[in-house]
Amino acid sequence: MARERTQQQQRKRPGGPATAIKRRNCYFCKDKIAEIDYKNVAQLRRYISEKGKIRSRRITGACRRHQVQVATAVKRAREMALLPYVAEGVEERSGGRRDRGDRGDRDRDR
């Protein structure tokens, strides 16, 4: 009998969710938007990070169908030069480290 209890206790996995996880609803499903337009840059900027990367579904809360449409629309907007491929002026690094190949003791004019 004691053996059965220990086996049942071992089956439960530790580290499970202690509280209920709040699911984010898809913005496009809520507003019943069927197609995402690549020309609507203001809407697409919500789905791009500061560095210019497309944010994941986990972050945006979009459903799979609309996340695929967002990614396609962002790529089309980049191709048409409505959105940048990378963010401008984000060259600052933490820790004060230099980039590879950057030698502060040499002149760049040579």
C-alpha positions as CSV (number, residue, x, y, z in Angstrom):
1,M,0.0,0.0,0.0
2,A,2.8,2.4,0.9
3,R,4.5,1.5,-2.4
4,E,1.4,2.5,-4.4
5,R,1.3,5.9,-2.8
6,T,4.9,6.7,-3.6
7,Q,4.4,5.7,-7.2
8,Q,1.4,8.0,-7.5
9,Q,3.3,10.8,-6.0
10,Q,6.2,10.3,-8.3
11,R,3.9,10.5,-11.4
12,K,3.1,14.1,-10.7
13,R,5.7,16.4,-12.2
14,P,7.1,19.1,-10.1
15,G,7.3,22.7,-11.4
16,G,3.8,22.7,-13.0
17,P,1.8,25.9,-13.3
18,A,0.8,27.1,-9.9
19,T,-1.8,29.5,-11.2
20,A,-3.9,29.6,-14.3
21,I,-2.0,31.1,-17.3
22,K,-3.9,33.9,-19.0
23,R,-4.1,33.4,-22.7
24,R,-3.8,36.4,-25.0
25,N,-6.5,36.6,-27.6
26,C,-5.7,37.3,-31.2
27,Y,-6.4,40.9,-32.1
28,F,-7.3,40.1,-35.6
29,C,-9.8,37.4,-34.6
30,K,-11.4,39.8,-32.1
31,D,-11.9,42.4,-34.8
32,K,-12.8,39.8,-37.4
33,I,-10.1,40.9,-39.8
34,A,-9.7,38.3,-42.6
35,E,-6.6,39.6,-44.4
36,I,-3.7,41.7,-43.1
37,D,-2.6,44.5,-45.4
38,Y,1.1,45.1,-45.8
39,K,0.5,48.8,-46.5
40,N,-0.9,49.3,-42.9
41,V,2.6,50.1,-41.4
42,A,1.3,51.4,-38.1
43,Q,-0.5,48.1,-37.4
44,L,2.6,46.0,-38.5
45,R,5.0,48.0,-36.2
46,R,3.3,46.4,-33.2
47,Y,4.6,43.0,-34.4
48,I,8.2,44.1,-34.9
49,S,10.8,44.5,-32.1
50,E,13.1,47.5,-31.6
51,K,15.8,45.7,-33.5
52,G,13.5,45.0,-36.4
53,K,12.8,41.3,-35.8
54,I,9.3,39.9,-36.2
55,R,7.9,39.0,-32.7
56,S,6.8,35.5,-32.0
57,R,3.2,34.3,-31.4
58,R,4.0,33.8,-27.8
59,I,4.8,37.5,-27.4
60,T,2.1,39.0,-29.8
61,G,-0.7,36.7,-28.8
62,A,-1.8,36.3,-32.4
63,C,-3.2,32.9,-33.6
64,R,-1.2,30.8,-36.0
65,R,-3.1,31.8,-39.1
66,H,-2.8,35.5,-38.4
67,Q,0.8,35.3,-37.3
68,V,1.7,33.7,-40.7
69,Q,-0.2,36.6,-42.4
70,V,1.7,39.2,-40.2
71,A,5.0,37.6,-41.1
72,T,4.2,37.7,-44.8
73,A,2.9,41.3,-44.6
74,V,6.0,42.4,-42.8
75,K,8.3,40.8,-45.4
76,R,6.3,42.4,-48.2
77,A,6.4,45.8,-46.5
78,R,10.2,45.5,-46.1
79,E,10.5,44.6,-49.7
80,M,8.6,47.7,-50.7
81,A,10.7,49.8,-48.3
82,L,7.8,50.6,-46.0
83,L,9.5,48.9,-43.0
84,P,13.2,48.7,-42.3
85,Y,15.0,45.3,-42.3
86,V,17.1,46.3,-39.3
87,A,16.7,49.2,-36.8
88,E,18.9,52.2,-37.3
89,G,21.4,53.4,-34.7
90,V,21.2,50.4,-32.4
91,E,25.0,49.8,-32.3
92,E,25.4,50.5,-28.6
93,R,26.5,47.4,-26.6
94,S,26.4,46.9,-22.9
95,G,29.6,46.2,-21.0
96,G,31.8,48.6,-22.9
97,R,33.2,45.9,-25.2
98,R,34.4,46.6,-28.6
99,D,33.3,44.9,-31.8
100,R,35.6,42.3,-33.3
101,G,38.2,43.9,-35.5
102,D,37.7,47.3,-33.9
103,R,41.1,48.5,-32.7
104,G,40.9,51.8,-31.0
105,D,44.7,52.4,-31.2
106,R,44.8,52.4,-35.0
107,D,43.7,55.2,-37.4
108,R,41.0,54.3,-39.9
109,D,42.5,56.6,-42.6
110,R,45.3,54.2,-43.5
